[in-house]
C-alpha cells in the first residue's frame, strides 16, 4: 500500500480537527493516521483471527481488505477536499499580501519622484523656506514605505518573489487536488470495488506527493 503520511501531516498541521474526526470514523486506518508514520499500513504476519463483527447475509464475515479499501478511499476523498480548501485559503491570503505590497511599492515610487532633484529644485525656487521641510518629510515617508515593503516580504524571498511563487503554486495545486478528489468520490459512490484497488493506491500516491507540495507552499504564506 502507498504511504499517506504527507496527507496526514498536512491535516495535522492545518486541519487537526478534520484529522481527529477521520481517526474516529476510520478504525481500520486509524493507526496509519498518526502523524510521523511513513507507510500507509505496515504488513505484519499474524495468524488469521475470527472476525467478531456481524456477518453478511451469506454468513461470511466482511473481508478486512474490502473494509480497508473503503476506508482508504474515504480518507482520500476527505483529505483532498481539505487540501483543496487549504489551497484556496492560502491563495487568498497570498493574493491579499501581494496586492498590499504592490500598493505600498507604488506609493514608495511616487514619493521617490517627489523627492527627486527636479521636484526639490522647483520647491526651492518657489518656496525656499518650506523646501527643506518637504524634502525631509518625503524622504522619511519614502524610507518608511520601503521598510513596510521589506517587512511584508521578509521570510518569503527577495522582494516577495517567494510569495509570488507560492501563490502560483497554490493556483496550480487547488485544481489538481480537486481532480484527485473526484476520483475518490467516484470510487466511494461505487462502493469502493476491489477491482480498482491498484488504481486507488496509485492515486493515493499522487495525492500524498501533492500534500507535501501544498504543505510547503502554505508554509511560505503569512497566516494572516
C-alpha positions as CSV (number, residue, x, y, z in Angstrom):
1,X,0.0,0.0,0.0
2,X,1.1,3.5,-0.8
3,X,2.2,5.9,2.0
4,X,-0.3,8.5,3.2
5,X,2.0,10.2,5.7
6,X,2.2,13.6,3.8
7,X,-1.6,13.8,3.7
8,X,-1.7,13.0,7.4
9,X,1.0,15.7,8.1
10,X,-0.9,18.3,6.1
11,X,-4.1,17.7,8.1
12,X,-2.2,17.6,11.4
13,X,-0.5,20.9,10.6
14,X,-3.5,22.8,9.2
15,X,-6.7,20.9,9.9
16,X,-6.2,18.9,13.1
17,X,-9.9,18.7,13.8
18,X,-10.5,17.0,10.5
19,X,-7.7,14.5,11.2
20,X,-9.2,13.7,14.6
21,X,-12.6,13.2,13.0
22,X,-11.1,10.8,10.4
23,X,-9.3,8.9,13.1
24,X,-12.6,8.3,14.9
25,X,-14.5,7.4,11.7
26,X,-12.0,5.0,10.1
27,X,-11.0,2.4,12.7
28,X,-9.1,0.2,10.3
29,X,-7.0,3.0,9.0
30,X,-6.7,4.9,12.4
31,X,-3.2,3.5,13.2
32,X,-1.9,5.0,10.0
33,X,-3.4,8.3,10.7
34,X,-0.9,9.1,13.4
35,X,1.5,11.9,12.4
36,X,5.0,10.8,11.7
37,X,4.2,7.4,10.2
38,X,5.7,6.7,6.8
39,X,3.8,3.7,5.4
40,X,0.1,3.7,4.8
41,X,-0.1,0.3,6.5
42,X,2.5,-2.0,8.0
43,X,2.5,-5.6,6.9
44,X,2.6,-7.9,9.9
45,X,2.4,-11.7,9.5
46,X,-0.1,-12.9,12.1
47,X,-2.4,-15.9,12.2
48,X,-5.9,-15.3,10.9
49,X,-8.3,-14.3,13.7
50,X,-12.0,-14.8,13.5
51,X,-13.8,-11.5,12.9
52,X,-16.2,-10.8,15.8
53,X,-18.3,-8.3,13.7
54,X,-21.7,-9.2,12.2
55,X,-21.5,-11.5,9.2
56,X,-23.1,-10.7,5.8
57,X,-26.3,-12.2,4.5
58,X,-24.3,-15.1,3.1
59,X,-23.0,-15.9,6.6
60,X,-19.4,-14.7,5.8
61,X,-17.5,-12.1,7.8
62,X,-16.7,-8.9,5.9
63,X,-13.4,-9.0,4.1
64,X,-10.8,-7.0,6.0
65,X,-9.2,-6.0,2.7
66,X,-12.5,-4.6,1.4
67,X,-13.0,-2.6,4.6
68,X,-9.5,-1.2,4.4
69,X,-10.0,-0.3,0.7
70,X,-13.3,1.6,1.6
71,X,-11.6,3.5,4.4
72,X,-8.6,4.5,2.2
73,X,-11.0,5.7,-0.4
74,X,-13.0,7.7,2.1
75,X,-9.8,9.1,3.6
76,X,-8.5,10.1,0.1
77,X,-11.8,11.9,-0.6
78,X,-11.9,13.8,2.7
79,X,-8.2,14.6,2.8
80,X,-8.1,16.0,-0.7
81,X,-11.3,18.1,-0.1
82,X,-9.4,19.6,2.9
83,X,-6.3,20.1,0.8
84,X,-8.3,21.9,-1.8
85,X,-9.8,24.2,0.8
86,X,-6.4,24.9,2.4
87,X,-5.0,25.8,-1.1
88,X,-7.8,28.3,-1.7
89,X,-7.5,29.9,1.7
90,X,-3.7,30.2,1.4
91,X,-4.0,31.5,-2.1
92,X,-6.4,34.3,-1.0
93,X,-4.0,35.3,1.8
94,X,-1.1,35.4,-0.6
95,X,-3.0,37.4,-3.1
96,X,-4.1,40.0,-0.4
97,X,-0.5,40.3,0.8
98,X,0.9,40.7,-2.8
99,X,-1.7,43.4,-3.6
100,X,-0.8,45.2,-0.4
101,X,2.9,45.0,-1.2
102,X,2.1,46.3,-4.7
103,X,0.1,49.3,-3.5
104,X,2.8,50.3,-1.0
105,X,5.5,49.9,-3.7
106,X,3.5,52.3,-5.9
107,X,3.3,54.8,-3.1
108,X,7.0,54.5,-2.5
109,X,7.8,55.1,-6.1
110,X,5.6,58.2,-6.2
111,X,7.3,59.6,-3.1
112,X,10.6,58.9,-4.7
113,X,9.7,61.0,-7.6
114,X,8.6,63.8,-5.3
115,X,11.9,63.6,-3.6
116,X,13.8,63.8,-6.8
117,X,16.2,66.6,-7.6
118,X,13.9,68.4,-10.2
119,X,11.0,68.5,-7.8
120,X,13.1,69.7,-4.9
121,X,14.7,72.4,-7.2
122,X,11.3,73.6,-8.1
123,X,10.2,73.9,-4.5
124,X,13.4,75.6,-3.5
125,X,13.0,78.3,-6.2
126,X,9.3,78.7,-5.5
127,X,9.0,78.4,-1.7
128,X,12.6,78.2,-0.3
129,X,11.6,78.2,3.3
130,X,9.4,75.1,3.0
131,X,11.6,73.1,0.6
132,X,13.9,71.6,3.3
133,X,10.9,70.6,5.4
134,X,9.1,68.9,2.5
135,X,12.2,67.2,1.3
136,X,12.9,65.7,4.7
137,X,9.3,64.6,5.2
138,X,9.1,63.0,1.8
139,X,12.4,61.2,2.3
140,X,11.2,59.9,5.7
141,X,7.9,58.6,4.3
142,X,9.6,57.1,1.3
143,X,12.0,55.3,3.7
144,X,9.1,54.0,5.8
145,X,7.3,52.7,2.8
146,X,10.4,50.8,1.8
147,X,10.6,49.3,5.3
148,X,7.0,48.2,5.2
149,X,7.5,46.5,1.8
150,X,10.6,44.8,3.2
151,X,8.6,43.7,6.3
152,X,5.8,42.3,4.3
153,X,8.2,40.3,2.1
154,X,10.6,39.1,4.8
155,X,10.8,35.4,5.1
156,X,9.3,34.8,1.7
157,X,12.2,35.6,-0.6
158,X,13.7,38.6,-2.3
159,X,11.1,41.4,-2.6
160,X,8.2,39.0,-2.3
161,X,9.4,36.7,-5.1
162,X,8.9,33.7,-2.8
163,X,5.4,34.7,-2.1
164,X,4.6,35.1,-5.8
165,X,5.9,31.6,-6.4
166,X,3.9,30.2,-3.5
167,X,0.8,32.0,-4.9
168,X,1.3,30.5,-8.4
169,X,1.9,27.1,-6.9
170,X,-1.3,27.2,-4.9
171,X,-3.2,28.3,-8.0
172,X,-2.0,25.2,-9.8
173,X,-2.4,22.8,-6.8
174,X,-6.1,23.6,-6.0
175,X,-7.5,22.1,-9.3
176,X,-5.1,19.2,-9.0
177,X,-6.4,18.4,-5.6
178,X,-10.0,18.7,-6.9
179,X,-9.2,16.3,-9.8
180,X,-7.8,13.7,-7.5
181,X,-10.7,14.1,-5.0
182,X,-13.2,13.5,-7.8
183,X,-11.5,10.1,-8.4
184,X,-12.0,9.1,-4.8
185,X,-15.6,10.4,-4.7
186,X,-16.4,8.3,-7.8
187,X,-15.0,5.2,-6.2
188,X,-16.7,5.9,-2.9
189,X,-20.1,6.3,-4.7
190,X,-19.4,3.0,-6.4
191,X,-18.8,1.2,-3.1
192,X,-15.0,1.1,-3.5
193,X,-15.0,-2.0,-5.8
194,X,-12.0,-4.3,-5.2
195,X,-11.2,-4.3,-8.9
196,X,-9.9,-0.7,-8.5
197,X,-7.6,-1.4,-5.6
198,X,-4.4,-0.8,-7.6
199,X,-5.7,2.4,-9.2
200,X,-6.8,3.6,-5.7
201,X,-3.2,3.1,-4.4
202,X,-1.7,4.8,-7.5
203,X,-3.9,7.9,-7.0
204,X,-3.2,7.9,-3.2
205,X,0.5,8.1,-4.1
206,X,-0.1,11.1,-6.3
207,X,-2.3,12.7,-3.6
208,X,0.4,12.1,-1.0
209,X,3.1,13.8,-3.1
210,X,0.7,16.7,-3.7
211,X,0.1,17.1,0.0
212,X,3.9,17.5,0.6
213,X,3.9,20.3,-2.0
214,X,0.8,22.0,-0.6
215,X,2.2,21.9,2.9
216,X,5.4,23.6,1.7
217,X,3.6,26.2,-0.2
218,X,1.3,27.1,2.7
219,X,4.5,27.5,4.8
220,X,5.5,30.4,2.6
221,X,2.3,32.3,3.1
222,X,1.7,34.5,6.1
223,X,-1.0,33.1,8.4
224,X,-3.0,36.4,8.3
